[in-house]
Amino acid sequence: MFAFKEGQGLSEHTAPYDALVHILEGEAEVTISGKTTQVKEGEVIILPANKPHALKAIKRFKMLLTMIRSKL
């Protein structure tokens, strides 16, 4: 779980696994491969593996991040 004040966030990075972001409170801007999406309380978004992504708090927000590791 992560919590951010307005204006705070995570700078652009990549991860080797898909991740599910569930916004528990507030509102954030999520950028994936240069495309920005607003996500609000109760919404979820997938961060695809190996794609650059960043998050920034529009309002104070809390999120639950779940890394999806699958073995095929």
C-alpha positions in Angstrom: 0.0 0.0 0.0 1.2 3.5 -0.8 -0.1 7.0 0.3 0.8 10.2 -1.4 0.2 13.9 -0.7 -1.0 16.2 -3.5 1.8 16.6 -6.0 3.8 13.6 -4.8 4.2 10.4 -6.8 6.5 7.8 -8.3 8.8 8.9 -11.1 8.8 7.0 -14.4 10.2 3.5 -14.1 9.6 0.0 -15.4 8.9 -3.3 -13.7 9.4 -6.9 -14.9 5.8 -7.9 -14.0 2.3 -6.6 -14.7 0.9 -4.7 -11.7 -2.7 -3.9 -10.7 -3.2 -0.5 -9.1 -6.4 0.0 -7.0 -7.1 3.6 -5.9 -8.5 3.3 -2.4 -8.9 7.1 -1.7 -8.4 10.3 -3.7 -7.3 10.8 -7.3 -4.1 10.2 -9.3 -2.7 10.7 -12.7 -1.1 7.5 -14.1 1.1 7.7 -17.2 1.9 4.6 -19.1 4.2 4.8 -22.2 3.5 8.5 -22.5 -0.3 8.2 -22.2 -1.9 9.8 -19.1 -5.1 8.6 -17.4 -6.9 10.0 -14.4 -7.9 7.3 -11.9 -10.2 8.0 -9.0 -11.3 6.3 -5.8 -12.6 2.8 -6.5 -11.0 2.5 -9.9 -8.2 0.2 -11.0 -5.6 0.3 -13.7 -3.1 -2.3 -15.0 0.5 -1.3 -15.4 1.9 -3.6 -18.1 5.3 -5.3 -17.6 8.3 -3.6 -19.1 6.4 -0.4 -20.1 7.5 2.9 -18.6 5.0 4.3 -16.1 4.6 7.0 -13.4 2.0 8.1 -10.9 1.3 11.6 -9.5 -1.3 12.6 -6.9 -3.9 15.1 -8.2 -5.4 15.0 -4.7 -4.1 13.1 -1.7 -4.5 9.4 -2.5 -3.9 5.9 -1.3 -3.4 2.9 -3.5 -3.0 -0.8 -3.3 -0.4 -2.2 -5.7 -0.4 -5.8 -6.6 2.4 -7.3 -8.6 1.2 -10.1 -10.9 3.8 -12.8 -11.3 2.6 -15.7 -13.3 4.5 -18.9 -14.2 3.4 -20.3 -17.5 
